[in-house]
Amino acid sequence: MSLIPVTILTGFLGSGKTTLLKRLLSEAHGQKIAVIENEFGEENIDNDILVTDSKEQIVQMSNGCICCTIREDLRETLQLLAAKRRKNLLEFDRIVIETTGVADPGPVAQTFFMDEEIAETYLIDSIITLVDAKHAAQQLNDRQEARRQVGFADQIFLSKTDLVSAEDTEALIHRLKHMNPRAPIKAVHFGEVPLKEVLDLRGFNLNAKLDIDPDFLKEEEEHDHHGHGHGHHDHVHGEHCNHPSHQHGHEGHGHHHHHDDDVKSFVYRSDRPFDPAKLEDFLGAIVNIYGPRMLRYKGVLNMQGTDRKVIFQGVHQLMGSDLGPQWAEGEARTSKMVFIGIDLPKDIFLQGLEQSLV
């Protein structure tokens, strides 16, 4: 039996998660979706679309979707849903988990890695983060949870862009890309997102693509005066830089230079192959020390001893790796990795990776 795809929906209070969910549930797409609301007193899905006694933990919706609110363990709820589905008591094709506005999606994602029974039944499709363009600058400045949610995302949806100027939106996108260059960013209006942009994104899978925003990479190369093409070395922008988020007259709008954020990312690239044993030791060591601050990381690697790409990725302390497709004939065997985390010591990472090369 194929695995049940799971979408994790996160985002700060008021960013439009409920609007997006309602749309997913009310659209006639012929899919039966189970929604797990991991909520603590936030407004839950409106009862007018629920058709059963609200005392139950799991409610059937008028369109055959189901919705359950959990206040305890996600794992138990997932197991209960899977058991009921096996016994044909419930029918659903996929799950959407809505996390609370202040939650860190990390532990939710880890549940799917760690628990064998869960891993045999479910597969994370992607983590989607909603960002409210009007209040984002303030929330990102004030709340680490908001910054962490951005760092975790496989896909970012910007809501309420109609309420702010194009320049403010541009500055916000610039800032978000520095926190997370792997998540595509799309503006959405009132949660109106085509379903194909929400479901089956396969953003979490161990695929052989490492999609990093090209503008971010270009910027990194411009900042990297050392000629190695490794991550940018935090050069301070001079006054000549005219990007809106660097202009000094904008302070009042909550535009801060992206280097002020504690959640940021860097990319490592090398044309020399890795020594598998050295790399494993090094990654094991950094995950041990910095795991809690490492939000997401992924690499497509050229490893000595195999003609196939080696793909690895992780969330916090949990890391998985897999053999991918063969390197194509004539393809440059460049290893690429991206690390997203909170105040990670980039120099230690880069040095350790250099020393793990053959």
CORNOR-V13978 format. One record per backbone hydrogen bond with DSSP energy under -1.0 kcal/mol. CO is the residue of the C=O (numbers start at 0). NH is the residue of the N-H. If there is no record, write none. Layout:
CO/NH, CO/NH
This chain:
3/122, 4/94, 5/124, 6/96, 7/127, 8/98, 9/129, 11/14, 15/19, 16/20, 17/21, 18/22, 19/23, 20/24, 21/25, 22/26, 26/28, 31/92, 31/93, 32/65, 33/95, 34/67, 35/97, 36/38, 36/69, 45/48, 46/49, 48/61, 52/55, 56/68, 58/66, 59/50, 60/63, 64/60, 65/34, 66/58, 67/36, 72/76, 73/77, 74/78, 75/79, 76/80, 77/81, 78/82, 79/83, 80/84, 81/85, 82/86, 83/88, 83/89, 84/87, 93/33, 94/6, 95/35, 96/8, 97/37, 99/102, 104/108, 105/109, 106/110, 108/111, 109/112, 109/113, 110/114, 114/118, 115/119, 117/120, 117/121, 120/3, 122/5, 124/202, 124/203, 125/7, 126/153, 126/154, 127/9, 128/156, 130/158, 131/135, 134/138, 135/139, 136/140, 137/141, 138/142, 142/146, 143/147, 144/148, 145/149, 146/150, 147/151, 154/128, 155/185, 156/130, 157/187, 158/132, 159/162, 160/163, 164/168, 165/169, 166/170, 167/171, 168/172, 169/173, 170/174, 171/175, 172/176, 173/177, 174/178, 175/179, 177/264, 180/212, 183/155, 185/157, 188/191, 190/192, 193/196, 194/197, 194/198, 204/206, 212/216, 213/217, 214/218, 215/219, 216/220, 217/221, 218/222, 222/224, 237/240, 242/245, 243/246, 246/249, 249/252, 250/253, 256/259, 257/260, 261/342, 263/340, 265/338, 266/230, 267/336, 269/334, 272/357, 273/303, 274/278, 275/279, 276/280, 277/281, 278/282, 279/283, 280/284, 281/285, 282/286, 283/287, 284/288, 285/289, 286/290, 289/292, 289/293, 290/293, 292/341, 293/315, 295/339, 296/313, 297/337, 298/311, 299/335, 300/309, 301/273, 302/305, 306/326, 308/323, 309/300, 310/321, 311/298, 312/319, 313/296, 314/317, 317/314, 319/312, 321/310, 324/308, 327/330, 331/333, 334/269, 335/299, 336/267, 337/297, 338/265, 339/294, 339/295, 340/263, 343/345, 344/348, 345/349, 346/350, 347/351, 348/352, 349/353, 350/354, 353/356, 355/274
